[in-house]
Amino acid sequence: MPSKHRDPALTVRPPKDLKDDAQAVLSGRKLEMRAFVVACLTALVKDPERFLAALKPHWPDKKPYLGGRAAAKRDES
């Protein structure tokens, strides 16, 4: 059944400790995680060079692609 939401979902799985720490920082400022993500995406679109430069020291290493569900099914055979 197709989603009835106007905007498509964005699924991200940050490390639990990082998410908990970020949630604590945002909550302490009476801000919501969803609004923070939307603000970050807006900042990226409005001023990509400055925003990405500010993030550069915090950029995570690229995770290796392990093949997802299709690879898991192949391995079971």
Contacts in CASP RR format, 6 or more apart in sequence:
PFRMAT RR
TARGET T0000
AUTHOR 0000-0000-0000
METHOD contacts of the structure
MODEL  1
MPSKHRDPALTVRPPKDLKDDAQAVLSGRKLEMRAFVVACLTALVKDPER
FLAALKPHWPDKKPYLGGRAAAKRDES
3 9 0 8 1.000
10 37 0 8 1.000
14 22 0 8 1.000
22 33 0 8 1.000
22 36 0 8 1.000
23 33 0 8 1.000
26 32 0 8 1.000
26 33 0 8 1.000
26 36 0 8 1.000
40 51 0 8 1.000
43 51 0 8 1.000
44 51 0 8 1.000
44 52 0 8 1.000
END
